[in-house]
Amino acid sequence: MYILVTYDVDTTCNEGARRLRRVAKACLDYGQRVQNSVFECEVTEAQLCTLKNMICDIIDVQTDSVRFYYLNKNIARRAEVLGVETSYNVNDAIII
Amino acid sequence: MYILVTYDVDTTCNEGARRLRRVAKACLDYGQRVQNSVFECEVTEAQLCTLKNMICDIIDVQTDSVRFYYLNKNIARRAEVLGVETSYNVNDAIII
């Protein structure tokens, strides 16, 4: 399934910035970063469960907020971008 | 339809912070802020078109990024939250 992970933390403190880096690293194992605190991931149910457990171990549940959104299966109706495009289609062929 | 608007801008400069406030104000006319730069909105096609036009007029397309995601119609399969919950269901009754 295709999911979006959004993360909110006060990165003005070093510990918050460190947690953001660790959440990003966990998400990057399953997808790509499209904005500073937004990640698009393509995962199975099992991978999503693993990712949630990893994130639970990283965040401070008293202050941080991580949201998981389930996106449209139809890629054409999934997302639109205004301004800078920082995404790529993970299913596209890579030309070397 | 139910959409998610995510916004990325360098808010360390005053102009960026001002643009973020203006984008937030535009989104809040159609939904709610659930994270610093994440907004959940319930809109018609016409309202989405209006919102996009408003945001286009606000952002700096050379540096800012605004993404619109189309979410699942089934609310139970739309989103999950770890940590702080900052959302409310706009369709819930308000108890006074």
N, CA and C atoms of all chains as a GROMACS GRO file, in nm:
protein
  576
    1MET      N    1   0.085  -0.120   0.000
    1MET     CA    2   0.000   0.000   0.000
    1MET      C    3   0.088   0.124   0.000
    2TYR      N    4   0.027   0.236  -0.041
    2TYR     CA    5   0.101   0.361  -0.051
    2TYR      C    6   0.059   0.448   0.068
    3ILE      N    7   0.155   0.489   0.149
    3ILE     CA    8   0.121   0.570   0.266
    3ILE      C    9   0.205   0.699   0.270
    4LEU      N   10   0.153   0.794   0.345
    4LEU     CA   11   0.223   0.919   0.369
    4LEU      C   12   0.250   0.927   0.519
    5VAL      N   13   0.374   0.960   0.554
    5VAL     CA   14   0.408   0.977   0.695
    5VAL      C   15   0.444   1.123   0.716
    6THR      N   16   0.373   1.190   0.806
    6THR     CA   17   0.405   1.330   0.838
    6THR      C   18   0.445   1.338   0.984
    7TYR      N   19   0.546   1.420   1.011
    7TYR     CA   20   0.609   1.422   1.143
    7TYR      C   21   0.620   1.565   1.193
    8ASP      N   22   0.577   1.588   1.315
    8ASP     CA   23   0.584   1.722   1.373
    8ASP      C   24   0.663   1.718   1.502
    9VAL      N   25   0.771   1.793   1.506
    9VAL     CA   26   0.852   1.800   1.627
    9VAL      C   27   0.921   1.936   1.630
   10ASP      N   28   0.948   1.983   1.749
   10ASP     CA   29   1.020   2.109   1.763
   10ASP      C   30   1.170   2.082   1.739
   11THR      N   31   1.215   2.115   1.618
   11THR     CA   32   1.355   2.085   1.583
   11THR      C   33   1.449   2.198   1.626
   12THR      N   34   1.397   2.295   1.702
   12THR     CA   35   1.487   2.400   1.751
   12THR      C   36   1.573   2.346   1.866
   13CYS      N   37   1.533   2.233   1.925
   13CYS     CA   38   1.619   2.172   2.026
   13CYS      C   39   1.694   2.056   1.961
   14ASN      N   40   1.816   2.032   2.007
   14ASN     CA   41   1.901   1.929   1.946
   14ASN      C   42   1.838   1.791   1.952
   15GLU      N   43   1.772   1.763   2.064
   15GLU     CA   44   1.713   1.630   2.082
   15GLU      C   45   1.599   1.607   1.981
   16GLY      N   46   1.519   1.713   1.955
   16GLY     CA   47   1.412   1.705   1.856
   16GLY      C   48   1.467   1.684   1.716
   17ALA      N   49   1.571   1.758   1.682
   17ALA     CA   50   1.634   1.745   1.551
   17ALA      C   51   1.690   1.603   1.534
   18ARG      N   52   1.743   1.548   1.642
   18ARG     CA   53   1.797   1.411   1.637
   18ARG      C   54   1.683   1.310   1.613
   19ARG      N   55   1.569   1.331   1.681
   19ARG     CA   56   1.455   1.240   1.662
   19ARG      C   57   1.406   1.249   1.518
   20LEU      N   58   1.399   1.372   1.462
   20LEU     CA   59   1.355   1.388   1.323
   20LEU      C   60   1.448   1.312   1.228
   21ARG      N   61   1.578   1.323   1.251
   21ARG     CA   62   1.675   1.250   1.166
   21ARG      C   63   1.652   1.100   1.175
   22ARG      N   64   1.624   1.052   1.297
   22ARG     CA   65   1.604   0.907   1.316
   22ARG      C   66   1.472   0.860   1.252
   23VAL      N   67   1.366   0.942   1.262
   23VAL     CA   68   1.239   0.906   1.196
   23VAL      C   69   1.260   0.904   1.045
   24ALA      N   70   1.331   1.007   0.993
   24ALA     CA   71   1.357   1.014   0.849
   24ALA      C   72   1.432   0.891   0.802
   25LYS      N   73   1.533   0.850   0.879
   25LYS     CA   74   1.614   0.734   0.843
   25LYS      C   75   1.526   0.607   0.838
   26ALA      N   76   1.435   0.595   0.935
   26ALA     CA   77   1.345   0.478   0.936
   26ALA      C   78   1.254   0.481   0.813
   27CYS      N   79   1.197   0.598   0.782
   27CYS     CA   80   1.105   0.609   0.667
   27CYS      C   81   1.178   0.586   0.535
   28LEU      N   82   1.303   0.633   0.527
   28LEU     CA   83   1.378   0.621   0.401
   28LEU      C   84   1.406   0.476   0.364
   29ASP      N   85   1.397   0.387   0.463
   29ASP     CA   86   1.412   0.244   0.431
   29ASP      C   87   1.292   0.193   0.351
   30TYR      N   88   1.181   0.269   0.353
   30TYR     CA   89   1.059   0.222   0.287
   30TYR      C   90   1.008   0.317   0.178
   31GLY      N   91   1.075   0.430   0.159
   31GLY     CA   92   1.025   0.522   0.058
   31GLY      C   93   1.116   0.642   0.041
   32GLN      N   94   1.057   0.759   0.027
   32GLN     CA   95   1.135   0.879  -0.003
   32GLN      C   96   1.084   0.999   0.075
   33ARG      N   97   1.174   1.092   0.096
   33ARG     CA   98   1.138   1.218   0.163
   33ARG      C   99   1.094   1.316   0.055
   34VAL      N  100   0.975   1.373   0.069
   34VAL     CA  101   0.926   1.468  -0.032
   34VAL      C  102   0.922   1.611   0.023
   35GLN      N  103   0.915   1.623   0.155
   35GLN     CA  104   0.929   1.754   0.219
   35GLN      C  105   1.007   1.730   0.348
   36ASN      N  106   1.038   1.839   0.418
   36ASN     CA  107   1.123   1.826   0.536
   36ASN      C  108   1.072   1.720   0.635
   37SER      N  109   0.942   1.718   0.658
   37SER     CA  110   0.886   1.622   0.754
   37SER      C  111   0.774   1.539   0.693
   38VAL      N  112   0.784   1.515   0.562
   38VAL     CA  113   0.683   1.437   0.491
   38VAL      C  114   0.752   1.329   0.408
   39PHE      N  115   0.704   1.205   0.425
   39PHE     CA  116   0.765   1.091   0.358
   39PHE      C  117   0.658   1.010   0.285
   40GLU      N  118   0.686   0.973   0.162
   40GLU     CA  119   0.597   0.885   0.087
   40GLU      C  120   0.659   0.746   0.089
   41CYS      N  121   0.583   0.647   0.133
   41CYS     CA  122   0.637   0.511   0.145
   41CYS      C  123   0.542   0.411   0.079
   42GLU      N  124   0.599   0.310   0.016
   42GLU     CA  125   0.521   0.200  -0.038
   42GLU      C  126   0.555   0.077   0.046
   43VAL      N  127   0.456   0.027   0.118
   43VAL     CA  128   0.482  -0.079   0.216
   43VAL      C  129   0.376  -0.188   0.213
   44THR      N  130   0.415  -0.305   0.263
   44THR     CA  131   0.317  -0.410   0.290
   44THR      C  132   0.261  -0.386   0.430
   45GLU      N  133   0.157  -0.460   0.467
   45GLU     CA  134   0.101  -0.447   0.603
   45GLU      C  135   0.210  -0.478   0.707
   46ALA      N  136   0.291  -0.580   0.680
   46ALA     CA  137   0.395  -0.620   0.774
   46ALA      C  138   0.501  -0.511   0.788
   47GLN      N  139   0.541  -0.452   0.674
   47GLN     CA  140   0.641  -0.344   0.677
   47GLN      C  141   0.588  -0.222   0.752
   48LEU      N  142   0.458  -0.192   0.733
   48LEU     CA  143   0.398  -0.079   0.802
   48LEU      C  144   0.401  -0.101   0.953
   49CYS      N  145   0.373  -0.223   0.994
   49CYS     CA  146   0.375  -0.259   1.136
   49CYS      C  147   0.517  -0.240   1.192
   50THR      N  148   0.617  -0.286   1.117
   50THR     CA  149   0.758  -0.270   1.158
   50THR      C  150   0.794  -0.122   1.168
   51LEU      N  151   0.754  -0.046   1.067
   51LEU     CA  152   0.786   0.098   1.064
   51LEU      C  153   0.722   0.169   1.184
   52LYS      N  154   0.597   0.138   1.214
   52LYS     CA  155   0.530   0.200   1.329
   52LYS      C  156   0.602   0.167   1.459
   53ASN      N  157   0.642   0.044   1.474
   53ASN     CA  158   0.714   0.003   1.596
   53ASN      C  159   0.846   0.079   1.608
   54MET      N  160   0.918   0.092   1.496
   54MET     CA  161   1.045   0.166   1.498
   54MET      C  162   1.021   0.311   1.540
   55ILE      N  163   0.919   0.372   1.479
   55ILE     CA  164   0.890   0.514   1.508
   55ILE      C  165   0.847   0.532   1.654
   56CYS      N  166   0.767   0.438   1.704
   56CYS     CA  167   0.724   0.443   1.845
   56CYS      C  168   0.845   0.445   1.938
   57ASP      N  169   0.948   0.370   1.901
   57ASP     CA  170   1.069   0.364   1.984
   57ASP      C  171   1.151   0.493   1.977
   58ILE      N  172   1.132   0.571   1.870
   58ILE     CA  173   1.214   0.692   1.848
   58ILE      C  174   1.150   0.815   1.909
   59ILE      N  175   1.020   0.832   1.888
   59ILE     CA  176   0.957   0.961   1.921
   59ILE      C  177   0.932   0.979   2.070
   60ASP      N  178   0.909   1.104   2.108
   60ASP     CA  179   0.861   1.138   2.240
   60ASP      C  180   0.710   1.156   2.226
   61VAL      N  181   0.633   1.059   2.275
   61VAL     CA  182   0.488   1.061   2.252
   61VAL      C  183   0.418   1.176   2.325
   62GLN      N  184   0.488   1.241   2.418
   62GLN     CA  185   0.430   1.354   2.490
   62GLN      C  186   0.435   1.483   2.407
   63THR      N  187   0.530   1.488   2.314
   63THR     CA  188   0.549   1.614   2.240
   63THR      C  189   0.542   1.598   2.088
   64ASP      N  190   0.580   1.483   2.036
   64ASP     CA  191   0.587   1.463   1.891
   64ASP      C  192   0.454   1.408   1.837
   65SER      N  193   0.433   1.429   1.709
   65SER     CA  194   0.314   1.377   1.642
   65SER      C  195   0.356   1.317   1.508
   66VAL      N  196   0.322   1.192   1.488
   66VAL     CA  197   0.349   1.126   1.360
   66VAL      C  198   0.216   1.074   1.306
   67ARG      N  199   0.184   1.112   1.184
   67ARG     CA  200   0.057   1.073   1.125
   67ARG      C  201   0.082   0.985   1.002
   68PHE      N  202   0.003   0.880   0.989
   68PHE     CA  203   0.011   0.787   0.876
   68PHE      C  204  -0.117   0.801   0.796
   69TYR      N  205  -0.104   0.837   0.669
   69TYR     CA  206  -0.221   0.850   0.582
   69TYR      C  207  -0.216   0.743   0.474
   70TYR      N  208  -0.331   0.684   0.447
   70TYR     CA  209  -0.340   0.582   0.342
   70TYR      C  210  -0.384   0.650   0.213
   71LEU      N  211  -0.300   0.641   0.112
   71LEU     CA  212  -0.324   0.717  -0.011
   71LEU      C  213  -0.398   0.636  -0.117
   72ASN      N  214  -0.450   0.712  -0.215
   72ASN     CA  215  -0.524   0.655  -0.328
   72ASN      C  216  -0.437   0.556  -0.406
   73LYS      N  217  -0.497   0.444  -0.443
   73LYS     CA  218  -0.423   0.345  -0.522
   73LYS      C  219  -0.393   0.396  -0.663
   74ASN      N  220  -0.480   0.481  -0.713
   74ASN     CA  221  -0.462   0.538  -0.847
   74ASN      C  222  -0.362   0.653  -0.842
   75ILE      N  223  -0.243   0.630  -0.897
   75ILE     CA  224  -0.134   0.727  -0.884
   75ILE      C  225  -0.170   0.864  -0.939
   76ALA      N  226  -0.254   0.867  -1.043
   76ALA     CA  227  -0.291   0.995  -1.104
   76ALA      C  228  -0.378   1.078  -1.010
   77ARG      N  229  -0.446   1.010  -0.916
   77ARG     CA  230  -0.534   1.080  -0.823
   77ARG      C  231  -0.475   1.084  -0.682
   78ARG      N  232  -0.344   1.065  -0.673
   78ARG     CA  233  -0.282   1.055  -0.542
   78ARG      C  234  -0.231   1.190  -0.489
   79ALA      N  235  -0.160   1.263  -0.574
   79ALA     CA  236  -0.100   1.388  -0.526
   79ALA      C  237  -0.077   1.486  -0.640
   80GLU      N  238  -0.078   1.614  -0.605
   80GLU     CA  239  -0.043   1.722  -0.697
   80GLU      C  240   0.051   1.815  -0.623
   81VAL      N  241   0.140   1.881  -0.697
   81VAL     CA  242   0.239   1.967  -0.633
   81VAL      C  243   0.234   2.107  -0.692
   82LEU      N  244   0.238   2.207  -0.605
   82LEU     CA  245   0.258   2.346  -0.647
   82LEU      C  246   0.396   2.387  -0.597
   83GLY      N  247   0.473   2.455  -0.681
   83GLY     CA  248   0.608   2.497  -0.640
   83GLY      C  249   0.710   2.390  -0.669
   84VAL      N  250   0.806   2.377  -0.579
   84VAL     CA  251   0.920   2.288  -0.600
   84VAL      C  252   0.877   2.142  -0.593
   85GLU      N  253   0.914   2.062  -0.693
   85GLU     CA  254   0.885   1.918  -0.696
   85GLU      C  255   1.008   1.844  -0.646
   86THR      N  256   0.990   1.772  -0.534
   86THR     CA  257   1.105   1.703  -0.475
   86THR      C  258   1.085   1.552  -0.474
   87SER      N  259   0.982   1.507  -0.544
   87SER     CA  260   0.949   1.365  -0.542
   87SER      C  261   0.992   1.297  -0.671
   88TYR      N  262   1.001   1.166  -0.669
   88TYR     CA  263   1.018   1.089  -0.790
   88TYR      C  264   0.935   0.964  -0.774
   89ASN      N  265   0.897   0.902  -0.885
   89ASN     CA  266   0.816   0.781  -0.880
   89ASN      C  267   0.908   0.662  -0.854
   90VAL      N  268   0.891   0.598  -0.739
   90VAL     CA  269   0.980   0.488  -0.702
   90VAL      C  270   0.968   0.370  -0.798
   91ASN      N  271   0.858   0.367  -0.875
   91ASN     CA  272   0.840   0.257  -0.969
   91ASN      C  273   0.897   0.287  -1.108
   92ASP      N  274   0.942   0.412  -1.129
   92ASP     CA  275   1.001   0.446  -1.258
   92ASP      C  276   1.134   0.375  -1.278
   93ALA      N  277   1.166   0.348  -1.404
   93ALA     CA  278   1.296   0.289  -1.435
   93ALA      C  279   1.406   0.392  -1.408
   94ILE      N  280   1.521   0.347  -1.363
   94ILE     CA  281   1.634   0.437  -1.341
   94ILE      C  282   1.723   0.432  -1.464
   95ILE      N  283   1.747   0.548  -1.525
   95ILE     CA  284   1.832   0.555  -1.645
   95ILE      C  285   1.973   0.592  -1.602
   96ILE      N  286   2.068   0.506  -1.634
   96ILE     CA  287   2.208   0.530  -1.594
   96ILE      C  288   2.291   0.571  -1.715
   97MET      N  289  -1.456   1.604  -0.136
   97MET     CA  290  -1.347   1.507  -0.119
   97MET      C  291  -1.260   1.549  -0.002
   98TYR      N  292  -1.184   1.451   0.049
   98TYR     CA  293  -1.100   1.474   0.165
   98TYR      C  294  -0.956   1.484   0.116
   99ILE      N  295  -0.890   1.596   0.143
   99ILE     CA  296  -0.752   1.614   0.096
   99ILE      C  297  -0.660   1.653   0.210
  100LEU      N  298  -0.532   1.630   0.186
  100LEU     CA  299  -0.428   1.669   0.280
  100LEU      C  300  -0.339   1.769   0.208
  101VAL      N  301  -0.310   1.881   0.274
  101VAL     CA  302  -0.221   1.981   0.215
  101VAL      C  303  -0.096   1.988   0.303
  102THR      N  304   0.020   1.962   0.244
  102THR     CA  305   0.146   1.972   0.318
  102THR      C  306   0.230   2.082   0.255
  103TYR      N  307   0.298   2.158   0.340
  103TYR     CA  308   0.365   2.279   0.295
  103TYR      C  309   0.507   2.282   0.348
  104ASP      N  310   0.602   2.310   0.262
  104ASP     CA  311   0.743   2.315   0.302
  104ASP      C  312   0.801   2.451   0.265
  105VAL      N  313   0.848   2.524   0.365
  105VAL     CA  314   0.911   2.652   0.338
  105VAL      C  315   1.014   2.679   0.448
  106ASP      N  316   1.116   2.754   0.415
  106ASP     CA  317   1.216   2.791   0.514
  106ASP      C  318   1.159   2.905   0.599
  107THR      N  319   1.112   2.871   0.718
  107THR     CA  320   1.048   2.972   0.803
  107THR      C  321   1.149   3.045   0.892
  108THR      N  322   1.279   3.023   0.866
  108THR     CA  323   1.380   3.096   0.943
  108THR      C  324   1.388   3.241   0.893
  109CYS      N  325   1.335   3.267   0.772
  109CYS     CA  326   1.329   3.407   0.727
  109CYS      C  327   1.187   3.459   0.747
  110ASN      N  328   1.175   3.587   0.776
  110ASN     CA  329   1.044   3.647   0.807
  110ASN      C  330   0.945   3.630   0.693
  111GLU      N  331   0.995   3.644   0.569
  111GLU     CA  332   0.908   3.636   0.452
  111GLU      C  333   0.848   3.496   0.440
  112GLY      N  334   0.932   3.393   0.468
  112GLY     CA  335   0.884   3.254   0.464
  112GLY      C  336   0.780   3.228   0.571
  113ALA      N  337   0.805   3.277   0.690
  113ALA     CA  338   0.710   3.260   0.801
  113ALA      C  339   0.577   3.328   0.766
  114ARG      N  340   0.586   3.442   0.700
  114ARG     CA  341   0.465   3.515   0.659
  114ARG      C  342   0.387   3.433   0.556
  115ARG      N  343   0.460   3.374   0.459
  115ARG     CA  344   0.393   3.292   0.358
  115ARG      C  345   0.325   3.171   0.424
  116LEU      N  346   0.394   3.109   0.521
  116LEU     CA  347   0.335   2.994   0.590
  116LEU      C  348   0.205   3.035   0.661
  117ARG      N  349   0.207   3.149   0.726
  117ARG     CA  350   0.086   3.197   0.795
  117ARG      C  351  -0.028   3.218   0.695
  118ARG      N  352   0.007   3.273   0.577
  118ARG     CA  353  -0.096   3.301   0.476
  118ARG      C  354  -0.152   3.171   0.416
  119VAL      N  355  -0.063   3.071   0.393
  119VAL     CA  356  -0.110   2.941   0.342
  119VAL      C  357  -0.202   2.877   0.447
  120ALA      N  358  -0.159   2.882   0.574
  120ALA     CA  359  -0.239   2.824   0.682
  120ALA      C  360  -0.377   2.888   0.687
  121LYS      N  361  -0.380   3.020   0.675
  121LYS     CA  362  -0.507   3.093   0.680
  121LYS      C  363  -0.599   3.050   0.565
  122ALA      N  364  -0.540   3.031   0.446
  122ALA     CA  365  -0.619   2.986   0.330
  122ALA      C  366  -0.674   2.846   0.356
  123CYS      N  367  -0.589   2.756   0.408
  123CYS     CA  368  -0.633   2.617   0.432
  123CYS      C  369  -0.738   2.610   0.541
  124LEU      N  370  -0.724   2.694   0.643
  124LEU     CA  371  -0.816   2.690   0.757
  124LEU      C  372  -0.959   2.728   0.718
  125ASP      N  373  -0.973   2.795   0.603
  125ASP     CA  374  -1.108   2.824   0.554
  125ASP      C  375  -1.178   2.697   0.507
  126TYR      N  376  -1.099   2.590   0.483
  126TYR     CA  377  -1.156   2.467   0.428
  126TYR      C  378  -1.135   2.344   0.517
  127GLY      N  379  -1.065   2.359   0.629
  127GLY     CA  380  -1.040   2.242   0.713
  127GLY      C  381  -0.968   2.278   0.841
  128GLN      N  382  -0.873   2.196   0.880
  128GLN     CA  383  -0.806   2.214   1.008
  128GLN      C  384  -0.657   2.186   0.996
  129ARG      N  385  -0.582   2.248   1.084
  129ARG     CA  386  -0.438   2.226   1.091
  129ARG      C  387  -0.414   2.108   1.186
  130VAL      N  388  -0.344   2.006   1.140
  130VAL     CA  389  -0.317   1.890   1.225
  130VAL      C  390  -0.170   1.882   1.265
  131GLN      N  391  -0.084   1.946   1.190
  131GLN     CA  392   0.057   1.961   1.227
  131GLN      C  393   0.101   2.098   1.179
  132ASN      N  394   0.223   2.138   1.212
  132ASN     CA  395   0.268   2.273   1.181
  132ASN      C  396   0.246   2.310   1.034
  133SER      N  397   0.278   2.219   0.944
  133SER     CA  398   0.264   2.247   0.800
  133SER      C  399   0.178   2.143   0.730
  134VAL      N  400   0.082   2.086   0.804
  134VAL     CA  401  -0.008   1.984   0.748
  134VAL      C  402  -0.152   2.021   0.780
  135PHE      N  403  -0.236   2.020   0.677
  135PHE     CA  404  -0.374   2.060   0.691
  135PHE      C  405  -0.465   1.954   0.629
  136GLU      N  406  -0.571   1.918   0.701
  136GLU     CA  407  -0.672   1.826   0.649
  136GLU      C  408  -0.792   1.911   0.608
  137CYS      N  409  -0.835   1.895   0.483
  137CYS     CA  410  -0.946   1.977   0.433
  137CYS      C  411  -1.051   1.890   0.365
  138GLU      N  412  -1.175   1.926   0.382
  138GLU     CA  413  -1.284   1.859   0.310
  138GLU      C  414  -1.340   1.961   0.212
  139VAL      N  415  -1.326   1.933   0.083
  139VAL     CA  416  -1.359   2.033  -0.018
  139VAL      C  417  -1.433   1.971  -0.137
  140THR      N  418  -1.503   2.056  -0.208
  140THR     CA  419  -1.559   2.017  -0.338
  140THR      C  420  -1.450   2.042  -0.443
  141GLU      N  421  -1.472   1.996  -0.565
  141GLU     CA  422  -1.375   2.021  -0.674
  141GLU      C  423  -1.356   2.172  -0.693
  142ALA      N  424  -1.468   2.247  -0.685
  142ALA     CA  425  -1.461   2.392  -0.706
  142ALA      C  426  -1.381   2.459  -0.594
  143GLN      N  427  -1.404   2.416  -0.469
  143GLN     CA  428  -1.330   2.473  -0.356
  143GLN      C  429  -1.181   2.441  -0.366
  144LEU      N  430  -1.149   2.319  -0.412
  144LEU     CA  431  -1.008   2.282  -0.428
  144LEU      C  432  -0.941   2.372  -0.531
  145CYS      N  433  -1.013   2.398  -0.638
  145CYS     CA  434  -0.960   2.485  -0.743
  145CYS      C  435  -0.934   2.625  -0.687
  146THR      N  436  -1.028   2.678  -0.610
  146THR     CA  437  -1.012   2.810  -0.547
  146THR      C  438  -0.892   2.809  -0.452
  147LEU      N  439  -0.882   2.705  -0.370
  147LEU     CA  440  -0.772   2.694  -0.273
  147LEU      C  441  -0.637   2.692  -0.344
  148LYS      N  442  -0.627   2.613  -0.450
  148LYS     CA  443  -0.501   2.606  -0.526
  148LYS      C  444  -0.463   2.743  -0.583
  149ASN      N  445  -0.562   2.813  -0.637
  149ASN     CA  446  -0.535   2.946  -0.693
  149ASN      C  447  -0.487   3.042  -0.585
  150MET      N  448  -0.549   3.036  -0.466
  150MET     CA  449  -0.509   3.122  -0.355
  150MET      C  450  -0.364   3.092  -0.316
  151ILE      N  451  -0.332   2.962  -0.304
  151ILE     CA  452  -0.198   2.921  -0.261
  151ILE      C  453  -0.093   2.960  -0.365
  152CYS      N  454  -0.130   2.944  -0.493
  152CYS     CA  455  -0.039   2.985  -0.602
  152CYS      C  456  -0.001   3.132  -0.590
  153ASP      N  457  -0.098   3.213  -0.548
  153ASP     CA  458  -0.073   3.357  -0.535
  153ASP      C  459   0.014   3.390  -0.414
  154ILE      N  460   0.018   3.299  -0.317
  154ILE     CA  461   0.092   3.324  -0.191
  154ILE      C  462   0.237   3.277  -0.198
  155ILE      N  463   0.258   3.155  -0.250
  155ILE     CA  464   0.390   3.092  -0.237
  155ILE      C  465   0.493   3.147  -0.337
  156ASP      N  466   0.618   3.121  -0.302
  156ASP     CA  467   0.728   3.146  -0.394
  156ASP      C  468   0.758   3.012  -0.461
  157VAL      N  469   0.720   2.998  -0.589
  157VAL     CA  470   0.729   2.868  -0.656
  157VAL      C  471   0.874   2.823  -0.678
  158GLN      N  472   0.968   2.916  -0.661
  158GLN     CA  473   1.110   2.880  -0.676
  158GLN      C  474   1.165   2.810  -0.552
  159THR      N  475   1.103   2.835  -0.438
  159THR     CA  476   1.159   2.781  -0.313
  159THR      C  477   1.060   2.697  -0.232
  160ASP      N  478   0.931   2.727  -0.241
  160ASP     CA  479   0.831   2.659  -0.158
  160ASP      C  480   0.775   2.536  -0.229
  161SER      N  481   0.720   2.446  -0.151
  161SER     CA  482   0.658   2.326  -0.205
  161SER      C  483   0.527   2.301  -0.131
  162VAL      N  484   0.419   2.291  -0.206
  162VAL     CA  485   0.289   2.259  -0.147
  162VAL      C  486   0.237   2.134  -0.218
  163ARG      N  487   0.201   2.034  -0.140
  163ARG     CA  488   0.155   1.908  -0.198
  163ARG      C  489   0.010   1.882  -0.155
  164PHE      N  490  -0.070   1.837  -0.250
  164PHE     CA  491  -0.212   1.805  -0.224
  164PHE      C  492  -0.228   1.653  -0.241
  165TYR      N  493  -0.273   1.587  -0.137
  165TYR     CA  494  -0.294   1.442  -0.143
  165TYR      C  495  -0.444   1.413  -0.132
  166TYR      N  496  -0.490   1.320  -0.214
  166TYR     CA  497  -0.631   1.280  -0.210
  166TYR      C  498  -0.644   1.159  -0.119
  167LEU      N  499  -0.721   1.174  -0.012
  167LEU     CA  500  -0.726   1.070   0.091
  167LEU      C  501  -0.841   0.973   0.070
  168ASN      N  502  -0.828   0.860   0.141
  168ASN     CA  503  -0.927   0.753   0.137
  168ASN      C  504  -1.065   0.803   0.181
  169LYS      N  505  -1.168   0.759   0.109
  169LYS     CA  506  -1.304   0.800   0.147
  169LYS      C  507  -1.348   0.736   0.278
  170ASN      N  508  -1.293   0.617   0.307
  170ASN     CA  509  -1.327   0.545   0.429
  170ASN      C  510  -1.247   0.603   0.546
  171ILE      N  511  -1.314   0.674   0.635
  171ILE     CA  512  -1.244   0.747   0.742
  171ILE      C  513  -1.161   0.654   0.830
  172ALA      N  514  -1.206   0.531   0.847
  172ALA     CA  515  -1.132   0.436   0.932
  172ALA      C  516  -0.999   0.397   0.869
  173ARG      N  517  -0.988   0.410   0.737
  173ARG     CA  518  -0.865   0.373   0.667
  173ARG      C  519  -0.792   0.497   0.616
  174ARG      N  520  -0.821   0.611   0.676
  174ARG     CA  521  -0.764   0.734   0.624
  174ARG      C  522  -0.634   0.772   0.694
  175ALA      N  523  -0.634   0.768   0.827
  175ALA     CA  524  -0.515   0.813   0.899
  175ALA      C  525  -0.503   0.746   1.035
  176GLU      N  526  -0.380   0.734   1.082
  176GLU     CA  527  -0.351   0.687   1.218
  176GLU      C  528  -0.248   0.781   1.276
  177VAL      N  529  -0.250   0.796   1.408
  177VAL     CA  530  -0.159   0.891   1.472
  177VAL      C  531  -0.078   0.822   1.582
  178LEU      N  532   0.052   0.849   1.584
  178LEU     CA  533   0.136   0.810   1.697
  178LEU      C  534   0.178   0.940   1.766
  179GLY      N  535   0.175   0.940   1.900
  179GLY     CA  536   0.213   1.060   1.974
  179GLY      C  537   0.095   1.153   1.992
  180VAL      N  538   0.121   1.282   1.984
  180VAL     CA  539   0.020   1.383   2.014
  180VAL      C  540  -0.088   1.387   1.906
  181GLU      N  541  -0.214   1.381   1.946
  181GLU     CA  542  -0.328   1.390   1.854
  181GLU      C  543  -0.378   1.534   1.853
  182THR      N  544  -0.370   1.598   1.735
  182THR     CA  545  -0.409   1.739   1.728
  182THR      C  546  -0.527   1.759   1.634
  183SER      N  547  -0.589   1.648   1.594
  183SER     CA  548  -0.697   1.655   1.497
  183SER      C  549  -0.833   1.637   1.565
  184TYR      N  550  -0.938   1.677   1.497
  184TYR     CA  551  -1.074   1.644   1.539
  184TYR      C  552  -1.152   1.615   1.413
  185ASN      N  553  -1.259   1.540   1.427
  185ASN     CA  554  -1.343   1.506   1.313
  185ASN      C  555  -1.437   1.622   1.285
  186VAL      N  556  -1.420   1.685   1.169
  186VAL     CA  557  -1.502   1.803   1.137
  186VAL      C  558  -1.650   1.769   1.125
  187ASN      N  559  -1.681   1.639   1.109
  187ASN     CA  560  -1.821   1.600   1.096
  187ASN      C  561  -1.885   1.564   1.230
  188ASP      N  562  -1.802   1.559   1.337
  188ASP     CA  563  -1.856   1.529   1.469
  188ASP      C  564  -1.946   1.642   1.517
  189ALA      N  565  -2.046   1.605   1.598
  189ALA     CA  566  -2.132   1.709   1.658
  189ALA      C  567  -2.050   1.787   1.760
  190ILE      N  568  -2.080   1.915   1.774
  190ILE     CA  569  -2.013   1.998   1.874
  190ILE      C  570  -2.103   2.004   1.998
  191ILE      N  571  -2.049   1.964   2.113
  191ILE     CA  572  -2.126   1.965   2.238
  191ILE      C  573  -2.095   2.095   2.313
  192ILE      N  574  -2.199   2.174   2.338
  192ILE     CA  575  -2.178   2.305   2.405
  192ILE      C  576  -2.229   2.298   2.549
   0.00000   0.00000   0.00000
